[in-house]
Amino acid sequence: MGEFQVGSIGIFDRQLRVSWWDQRKLEKTSLFIIANDPYSYISLISAIAVGFGRIYIIGSRQVRDFKILFKNASGDVFRETIKFVEEHFGRYLDNYSIELNSIHINLASESALNLVKNVISEDESENKVVLDLSTNLNIKLFTWRLRSLIKVPTYIVVFCDGLKLYALSEILHRSTNKIRRVVSDIFVRVQRQATSRIPIEHLFLLASGLSLGEIVMQIQGGFTEEDLGAYMKFTPALEVAFPFRGIPPLRAAPQRIKSIAVVGAGALGTFYAIQLATMINLKLLETREVVFIDPDRIDQTNFNRQVIYWGDTIGLSKAEVMAERFQGMIHDNVLVRYEEARFEEIKDKLKDMTLIIEGVDTWAARKEIAGFATENRIPLISAGVELLHGHETFYLPLRTYCPFHSINLGEKMDPQINESCLNIQPSVIFTNIAIASLAILTSIGAREPLNGVLYYSLEGLYPEYRRFYVQEYYESCGH
C-alpha cells in the first residue's frame, strides 16, 4: 500500500472537499488533555482521528484489566492507550503527522503546575488548546490556575447527571458576575457528582464530540462570503449542556433490551458501538444479542471517522471486524453476530429484534429501514449527519412519532450521484460522535425516551440552547 499524505483525499476525505477546511491548521495544533478518569482515552483516540498534530494527555490513573476499546489495559491507562494506538495504527501515525505524548503526573502535587506550564510554553506548535476532562475538583482548580499562567484557549467539561462544557477562555473575558456564576456552577456540579447515583463514564463519548467540535471550529477560523452560501459561519458557544429542558433526565437503573441490530458499521455505527459497549460495561444496558449489518469492506478513507478499524484491517469486512471488536469491548456474556449484507437482503432475519439502530448514509436506505420497523412494530433509532449539524429521533411503536412523521422521511431525496462515501454529504468525526452518542442517550439512556427530534448544530442556529433544538411531540403518530 502506498504512503498516506496529509491533504490527500485518502485520509481526511470528506472535510477536505469543503472549500474553507484547512487540515494544516489542525496539523499545526497541540491539544493538551487534562484527565484523571480512564474513560478520557475516548477523547484521546477521537483527537487522533480529527488529526491534531501533537496530542498530550496529562494526568495519572492506574487501572487493572480496563477495556481500551477492544483490548485490556493494566497500569497507567493513558500510556497504555498510546501503546494501543501505536500497535494498531503504527506507521500510519507518521503519515498523519501525529505525535502522541503521555505526561504521567499527580496534578495535585506542588510541582505539577510549573511542569505542565513549562511543557505547554515550550511546545512550538502554532496553535495550543487545553481540554480538561477531569472529574476531581482539585484538578479543576489546577486547570483554572494553569489558564492564568499560559493564556491559551481552555475548555472545561464538568460531569454531574449529565455534562456541561465551558469555553473558559471566552468566559474570562466576561463580567465578574459571569465568572463568579461559572465558578460556583463548576464547584456545585463536581460536589454533586460525588453523591449522584448515575454513572458519568457513559458521557465521555458525548463530551468528546461536543468539545472537539468547539475546539476544531475555533481553530479553523474565518470563512469567506462564498463559503456562507453552503454553510453558515461557526458561532462559538460559552456553555454547552446536556441534558436540558425537553430532554428526559438520564437513568440510573439498567435498560433491558433483548436483542439489538445495528444497521451500518461506518462512522455512526462505530460510535453507536462504543456508546453501547460503555453502557453495557456500566450495567446501564442489559442485552442478550447484538448483530452488526454492513456489506462494505474497510478502506483507508474510513480511518479518520471509524476508529474501531484502524490501519490493521484494510480489505476486511466491516461487519465482521465490528462484531469481533465489539465482543472484545464488553465484559458481559453477549452473543455478538454480523451479517455482511445489505439490509434488504437479510431483513427477514430481523423481525424478532427488540431494537434497530440505523447508521446508514442515504435517505433511500433510511426509508427502507424505517418502513420495515414501522410495519413490524420494532423500536428504531434513526439519525443523520452533515458537516456541522445532525439530527436523531426514536420510534417506539404506538408511543412516539415515527421518522416518516417526525422528520418527514418520505419527502427526503438523495442527490442524483453515484453511491459512494466520497460523493455523499460531507461530515466530520465530531458530528458523528455527538449524534451517535445523543441518539443512544436520549433513546435508551434516558428515564423516558424522547418523543421528538433532537437537532444539533455548530452553526448556532437555535436561540435557546445555541447548539440544540428539540422538536417535541406529546402523543403517538399512530404507527
C-alpha positions as CSV (number, residue, x, y, z in Angstrom):
1,M,0.0,0.0,0.0
2,G,1.3,3.5,-0.8
3,E,2.1,6.1,1.8
4,F,-0.6,8.3,3.1
5,Q,-0.2,12.0,2.6
6,V,-1.9,14.6,4.8
7,G,-4.1,16.6,2.4
8,S,-4.8,13.6,0.2
9,I,-8.3,12.5,-0.4
10,G,-7.4,9.2,1.2
11,I,-7.2,10.5,4.7
12,F,-9.5,13.3,5.7
13,D,-11.6,12.7,2.6
14,R,-14.9,14.4,3.5
15,Q,-13.8,17.6,5.2
16,L,-11.1,18.2,2.5
17,R,-13.9,18.6,0.0
18,V,-15.2,21.6,1.9
19,S,-13.6,24.8,0.5
20,W,-12.8,26.5,3.8
21,W,-11.4,23.5,5.6
22,D,-7.7,23.6,6.3
23,Q,-6.3,20.4,7.7
24,R,-2.9,22.0,8.1
25,K,-4.3,24.2,10.9
26,L,-5.1,21.1,12.9
27,E,-1.7,19.6,11.9
28,K,-0.1,22.6,13.5
29,T,-2.1,22.4,16.7
30,S,-1.2,20.8,20.0
31,L,-4.1,19.6,22.2
32,F,-3.4,19.2,25.9
33,I,-5.9,16.8,27.5
34,I,-6.0,17.0,31.3
35,A,-7.6,13.9,32.8
36,N,-7.9,11.6,35.7
37,D,-10.7,9.3,34.5
38,P,-9.7,6.3,32.4
39,Y,-12.6,6.9,30.0
40,S,-10.7,10.0,28.9
41,Y,-9.0,7.7,26.4
42,I,-12.1,8.1,24.2
43,S,-11.2,11.8,23.7
44,L,-7.5,11.0,23.0
45,I,-8.5,8.5,20.3
46,S,-11.1,10.9,18.9
47,A,-8.5,13.7,18.7
48,I,-6.1,11.4,16.8
49,A,-8.9,10.8,14.2
50,V,-9.5,14.5,13.9
51,G,-5.9,15.0,13.0
52,F,-4.3,17.2,15.7
53,G,-0.6,17.3,15.0
54,R,0.5,16.8,18.6
55,I,-1.6,15.4,21.4
56,Y,-0.6,15.3,25.1
57,I,-2.6,13.5,27.8
58,I,-1.7,14.8,31.2
59,G,-2.6,13.2,34.5
60,S,-2.4,9.8,36.2
61,R,-4.7,6.9,36.6
62,Q,-3.7,3.3,37.3
63,V,-6.1,0.6,36.1
64,R,-6.4,-3.2,36.1
65,D,-7.9,-5.1,33.1
66,F,-9.6,-1.9,31.8
67,K,-11.1,-2.0,28.3
68,I,-9.4,0.4,25.9
69,L,-11.8,-0.3,23.0
70,F,-11.2,-4.0,22.3
71,K,-8.1,-4.6,24.4
72,N,-7.5,-4.9,28.1
73,A,-5.0,-2.5,29.7
74,S,-3.3,-2.5,33.1
75,G,-1.1,0.1,34.7
76,D,-1.1,3.8,33.6
77,V,-4.2,3.9,31.3
78,F,-3.0,6.8,29.3
79,R,0.4,5.3,28.4
80,E,-1.5,2.1,27.7
81,T,-3.8,3.9,25.3
82,I,-0.8,5.4,23.4
83,K,0.7,1.9,23.2
84,F,-2.6,0.6,21.9
85,V,-2.8,3.2,19.2
86,E,0.8,2.6,18.1
87,E,0.1,-1.1,17.9
88,H,-3.0,-0.9,15.8
89,F,-2.1,2.3,13.8
90,G,1.7,2.0,13.8
91,R,3.4,3.6,10.9
92,Y,0.3,5.5,9.8
93,L,0.8,8.0,12.7
94,D,3.8,9.5,10.9
95,N,1.8,9.7,7.7
96,Y,-0.9,11.5,9.6
97,S,1.8,13.8,11.0
98,I,0.6,13.0,14.5
99,E,2.7,12.8,17.7
100,L,1.4,11.4,20.9
101,N,2.7,12.2,24.4
102,S,1.7,11.0,27.9
103,I,2.8,13.1,30.9
104,H,2.3,10.9,34.0
105,I,1.9,13.3,36.9
106,N,-0.1,13.8,40.0
107,L,-1.9,17.0,39.3
108,A,-2.5,17.7,43.0
109,S,1.3,17.9,43.6
110,E,3.1,21.2,44.2
111,S,5.4,20.7,41.3
112,A,2.7,19.8,38.7
113,L,1.7,23.4,37.9
114,N,5.1,24.6,36.8
115,L,5.9,21.4,35.0
116,V,2.7,21.5,32.9
117,K,3.1,25.2,32.4
118,N,6.6,24.6,31.0
119,V,5.6,21.8,28.7
120,I,2.9,24.0,27.2
121,S,5.1,27.0,26.9
122,E,8.0,25.1,25.3
123,D,5.7,23.4,22.7
124,E,6.4,25.0,19.3
125,S,3.0,24.5,17.6
126,E,1.2,27.5,16.1
127,N,-2.0,26.7,18.0
128,K,-2.4,25.3,21.5
129,V,-5.6,24.2,23.3
130,V,-6.2,22.8,26.7
131,L,-9.2,20.4,27.3
132,D,-10.0,19.5,30.9
133,L,-11.9,16.2,31.2
134,S,-11.1,15.6,34.8
135,T,-13.6,14.6,37.4
136,N,-11.9,16.0,40.5
137,L,-12.5,19.4,42.0
138,N,-8.8,19.9,42.8
139,I,-7.8,19.2,39.2
140,K,-10.5,21.7,38.0
141,L,-8.8,24.3,40.3
142,F,-5.4,23.3,38.8
143,T,-6.7,24.0,35.3
144,W,-8.1,27.3,36.4
145,R,-4.7,28.3,37.8
146,L,-2.9,27.0,34.7
147,R,-5.1,29.1,32.5
148,S,-4.0,32.2,34.3
149,L,-0.3,31.3,33.6
150,I,-0.4,30.2,30.0
151,K,-3.2,32.3,28.4
152,V,-4.2,29.6,25.8
153,P,-7.7,28.6,24.8
154,T,-9.0,26.4,27.6
155,Y,-12.2,24.2,27.7
156,I,-13.5,22.5,30.8
157,V,-16.0,19.7,31.0
158,V,-18.0,19.0,34.2
159,F,-20.0,15.9,34.7
160,C,-23.0,15.5,37.0
161,D,-26.2,13.8,36.0
162,G,-25.2,14.9,32.5
163,L,-22.4,17.2,31.4
164,K,-21.6,20.8,30.8
165,L,-18.8,22.3,28.6
166,Y,-17.4,25.7,29.4
167,A,-15.3,27.7,27.0
168,L,-13.2,29.0,29.9
169,S,-11.1,31.5,27.8
170,E,-14.2,33.2,26.4
171,I,-15.9,33.3,29.8
172,L,-12.9,35.0,31.5
173,H,-13.5,38.0,29.1
174,R,-16.9,38.5,30.5
175,S,-18.2,40.3,33.6
176,T,-17.0,39.5,37.1
177,N,-20.6,38.3,37.9
178,K,-20.5,35.9,35.0
179,I,-17.1,34.5,36.1
180,R,-18.4,34.0,39.7
181,R,-21.5,32.2,38.4
182,V,-19.4,29.8,36.3
183,V,-17.0,29.1,39.2
184,S,-20.0,28.4,41.5
185,D,-21.6,26.2,38.9
186,I,-18.5,24.1,38.4
187,F,-18.0,23.7,42.2
188,V,-21.6,22.7,42.8
189,R,-21.6,20.2,39.9
190,V,-18.4,18.5,40.9
191,Q,-19.6,18.2,44.5
192,R,-23.0,16.8,43.4
193,Q,-21.2,14.3,41.2
194,A,-19.7,12.5,44.2
195,T,-23.2,11.6,45.6
196,S,-25.0,11.0,42.3
197,R,-26.4,7.5,41.6
198,I,-25.9,8.0,37.9
199,P,-22.5,7.0,36.4
200,I,-20.7,9.6,34.4
201,E,-18.4,7.3,32.3
202,H,-21.0,6.8,29.6
203,L,-20.9,10.5,28.9
204,F,-17.3,10.7,27.8
205,L,-18.1,9.9,24.2
206,L,-20.6,12.8,24.1
207,A,-18.2,15.1,25.9
208,S,-15.5,14.2,23.3
209,G,-17.8,15.1,20.3
210,L,-19.1,18.3,21.8
211,S,-15.7,19.6,23.0
212,L,-13.8,18.7,19.8
213,G,-16.4,20.3,17.7
214,E,-16.0,23.6,19.5
215,I,-12.2,23.4,19.5
216,V,-11.8,22.4,15.9
217,M,-14.1,25.0,14.5
218,Q,-12.4,27.7,16.6
219,I,-9.1,26.7,15.0
220,Q,-10.5,26.6,11.5
221,G,-11.2,30.3,11.9
222,G,-12.6,32.6,9.2
223,F,-14.9,31.9,6.3
224,T,-15.5,33.7,3.1
225,E,-18.8,35.0,2.0
226,E,-18.8,32.4,-0.8
227,D,-18.5,29.7,1.8
228,L,-21.5,31.0,3.7
229,G,-23.7,30.1,0.7
230,A,-23.2,26.5,1.6
231,Y,-22.5,26.5,5.3
232,M,-23.3,29.3,7.9
233,K,-20.4,30.6,9.9
234,F,-19.4,28.8,13.1
235,T,-20.8,30.6,16.1
236,P,-18.9,30.0,19.4
237,A,-20.8,29.0,22.5
238,L,-19.7,29.9,26.0
239,E,-21.5,26.9,27.5
240,V,-23.0,23.7,26.1
241,A,-25.1,21.5,28.4
242,F,-26.8,18.1,28.2
243,P,-29.5,17.2,29.2
244,F,-31.6,20.4,29.2
245,R,-35.3,21.2,29.2
246,G,-37.1,19.0,26.8
247,I,-34.6,16.1,27.2
248,P,-35.6,13.5,29.8
249,P,-33.1,13.0,32.7
250,L,-30.6,10.2,32.5
251,R,-31.5,6.8,34.1
252,A,-29.6,5.1,36.9
253,A,-31.3,1.7,36.6
254,P,-30.4,-0.6,33.7
255,Q,-32.4,-0.7,30.5
256,R,-33.2,-4.3,29.4
257,I,-33.3,-4.8,25.6
258,K,-33.3,-8.5,24.5
259,S,-31.7,-8.0,21.0
260,I,-30.2,-5.1,19.1
261,A,-29.5,-4.8,15.4
262,V,-27.1,-2.1,14.3
263,V,-27.5,-1.4,10.6
264,G,-24.4,0.3,9.2
265,A,-20.9,-0.2,10.6
266,G,-19.5,3.1,9.4
267,A,-19.0,6.4,11.2
268,L,-22.2,6.4,13.1
269,G,-22.1,2.7,13.6
270,T,-18.6,3.0,15.2
271,F,-19.8,5.4,17.8
272,Y,-23.0,3.6,18.4
273,A,-20.9,0.5,19.2
274,I,-18.6,2.5,21.6
275,Q,-21.6,4.1,23.4
276,L,-23.5,0.7,23.7
277,A,-20.4,-1.1,25.0
278,T,-19.8,1.6,27.6
279,M,-23.3,1.3,28.8
280,I,-23.2,-2.5,28.9
281,N,-20.0,-2.4,31.0
282,L,-21.5,0.2,33.4
283,K,-24.6,-2.0,33.8
284,L,-26.8,0.7,32.3
285,L,-27.8,-1.7,29.4
286,E,-28.6,-5.4,29.6
287,T,-28.9,-7.3,26.3
288,R,-28.5,-10.8,25.1
289,E,-27.7,-10.3,21.5
290,V,-26.2,-7.6,19.2
291,V,-25.9,-8.0,15.4
292,F,-24.0,-5.7,13.1
293,I,-25.0,-5.4,9.4
294,D,-23.0,-3.8,6.7
295,P,-22.0,-5.1,3.2
296,D,-18.8,-3.0,2.8
297,R,-15.1,-3.7,3.3
298,I,-12.7,-1.4,5.2
299,D,-10.8,1.2,3.2
300,Q,-8.2,3.8,4.1
301,T,-10.8,6.5,3.7
302,N,-12.5,5.2,6.8
303,F,-9.7,5.8,9.2
304,N,-10.5,9.3,10.4
305,R,-14.1,8.6,11.2
306,Q,-14.3,4.9,12.1
307,V,-11.8,4.4,14.9
308,I,-12.6,0.8,15.6
309,Y,-10.9,-0.3,12.4
310,W,-7.5,1.5,12.3
311,G,-4.7,0.6,10.0
312,D,-4.6,-3.2,10.5
313,T,-7.9,-4.1,8.9
314,I,-7.8,-2.8,5.3
315,G,-9.8,-5.0,3.0
316,L,-11.7,-6.9,5.7
317,S,-15.4,-7.0,6.3
318,K,-16.7,-4.0,8.3
319,A,-19.4,-6.0,9.9
320,E,-17.1,-8.9,10.8
321,V,-14.4,-6.7,12.3
322,M,-17.0,-4.6,14.2
323,A,-18.6,-7.7,15.7
324,E,-15.2,-9.2,16.7
325,R,-14.0,-6.0,18.3
326,F,-17.4,-5.2,20.0
327,Q,-17.2,-8.6,21.6
328,G,-13.8,-7.6,23.0
329,M,-15.1,-4.3,24.2
330,I,-17.7,-5.7,26.6
331,H,-17.4,-7.6,29.9
332,D,-20.8,-9.3,29.8
333,N,-21.7,-12.5,28.1
334,V,-23.5,-11.2,25.0
335,L,-24.0,-13.0,21.7
336,V,-22.4,-10.8,19.0
337,R,-23.1,-11.7,15.4
338,Y,-22.6,-10.0,12.0
339,E,-24.2,-10.0,8.5
340,E,-22.0,-8.9,5.6
341,A,-25.0,-7.9,3.6
342,R,-27.4,-5.1,2.7
343,F,-30.3,-4.5,4.9
344,E,-32.9,-5.6,2.3
345,E,-31.0,-8.9,1.8
346,I,-31.4,-10.0,5.4
347,K,-34.3,-8.0,6.8
348,D,-36.5,-11.1,7.2
349,K,-34.0,-12.3,9.8
350,L,-34.6,-9.2,11.9
351,K,-38.3,-9.4,12.6
352,D,-37.7,-10.7,16.1
353,M,-35.3,-7.9,17.0
354,T,-36.2,-5.8,20.0
355,L,-34.4,-2.6,18.7
356,I,-32.9,-1.5,15.4
357,I,-30.3,1.3,15.3
358,E,-29.6,2.6,11.8
359,G,-26.5,4.5,10.8
360,V,-26.7,4.4,7.0
361,D,-25.9,7.3,4.8
362,T,-28.6,7.6,2.2
363,W,-32.2,8.6,2.5
364,A,-33.3,5.7,0.4
365,A,-31.8,3.2,2.9
366,R,-33.2,5.1,5.9
367,K,-36.7,4.9,4.3
368,E,-36.4,1.2,3.8
369,I,-35.3,0.5,7.4
370,A,-37.9,2.8,8.9
371,G,-40.6,1.2,6.7
372,F,-39.6,-2.2,7.9
373,A,-39.5,-1.0,11.6
374,T,-43.0,0.6,11.5
375,E,-44.5,-2.3,9.6
376,N,-43.2,-4.8,12.1
377,R,-43.6,-2.5,15.2
378,I,-39.9,-2.7,16.1
379,P,-38.4,0.3,18.0
380,L,-35.9,2.3,15.8
381,I,-33.2,4.8,16.5
382,S,-32.6,6.9,13.4
383,A,-30.0,9.6,12.8
384,G,-28.3,11.6,10.1
385,V,-25.3,14.0,10.0
386,E,-23.9,16.7,7.7
387,L,-20.8,18.7,8.1
388,L,-21.6,20.8,11.1
389,H,-25.0,19.5,12.2
390,G,-27.2,16.5,12.5
391,H,-30.4,15.0,14.0
392,E,-31.6,12.0,15.8
393,T,-35.1,10.6,16.6
394,F,-36.5,7.5,18.3
395,Y,-39.5,5.5,17.2
396,L,-41.3,3.5,19.9
397,P,-44.4,1.8,18.4
398,L,-47.7,3.5,19.4
399,R,-45.8,5.8,21.9
400,T,-43.8,8.2,19.8
401,Y,-43.7,9.7,16.4
402,C,-42.1,7.5,13.6
403,P,-39.5,9.0,11.3
404,F,-42.0,9.4,8.5
405,H,-43.8,11.9,10.6
406,S,-41.1,13.3,12.9
407,I,-38.6,14.2,10.2
408,N,-40.9,13.9,7.1
409,L,-38.7,11.0,6.0
410,G,-40.9,10.1,3.0
411,E,-40.1,13.5,1.4
412,K,-36.4,13.2,1.6
413,M,-34.5,12.6,-1.6
414,D,-30.9,11.6,-2.3
415,P,-28.9,13.6,-4.9
416,Q,-28.5,12.0,-8.3
417,I,-24.9,10.8,-8.0
418,N,-23.2,7.5,-7.8
419,E,-23.4,6.0,-4.3
420,S,-20.0,6.4,-2.6
421,C,-18.6,7.6,0.7
422,L,-16.8,10.3,-1.3
423,N,-20.0,11.6,-3.0
424,I,-22.5,11.9,-0.2
425,Q,-22.8,15.0,2.0
426,P,-19.5,15.7,3.8
427,S,-19.3,15.1,7.5
428,V,-16.6,15.3,10.2
429,I,-15.9,13.0,13.1
430,F,-17.1,15.2,15.9
431,T,-20.6,15.5,14.4
432,N,-20.7,11.7,14.1
433,I,-19.6,11.3,17.7
434,A,-22.1,13.8,19.1
435,I,-25.1,12.5,17.1
436,A,-24.4,8.8,17.7
437,S,-24.0,9.4,21.4
438,L,-27.0,11.6,21.7
439,A,-29.1,9.1,19.8
440,I,-28.4,6.3,22.3
441,L,-28.6,8.5,25.4
442,T,-32.0,10.1,24.5
443,S,-33.5,6.8,23.5
444,I,-32.3,4.1,25.9
445,G,-30.1,6.1,28.3
446,A,-32.9,8.4,29.5
447,R,-35.6,7.6,32.0
448,E,-38.2,8.1,29.3
449,P,-37.4,8.1,25.6
450,L,-37.5,11.4,23.8
451,N,-40.7,11.7,21.7
452,G,-39.5,14.0,19.0
453,V,-36.4,15.1,17.2
454,L,-33.1,16.4,18.7
455,Y,-31.2,18.7,16.3
456,Y,-27.5,19.6,16.9
457,S,-25.7,22.4,15.1
458,L,-22.3,24.1,15.3
459,E,-23.7,26.9,13.3
460,G,-25.5,28.4,16.3
461,L,-28.9,28.2,14.6
462,Y,-31.0,27.8,17.7
463,P,-31.9,30.7,20.0
464,E,-32.4,28.9,23.4
465,Y,-29.6,26.4,23.6
466,R,-27.5,27.6,20.6
467,R,-26.2,24.0,19.9
468,F,-29.5,22.2,20.3
469,Y,-33.2,22.3,19.4
470,V,-35.8,19.8,20.4
471,Q,-39.0,19.3,18.4
472,E,-41.2,17.7,20.9
473,Y,-44.4,15.6,20.4
474,Y,-46.8,14.6,23.1
475,E,-48.5,11.5,21.7
476,S,-48.1,8.8,19.1
477,C,-48.4,9.4,15.4
478,G,-50.4,6.1,15.3
479,H,-47.7,3.9,13.9
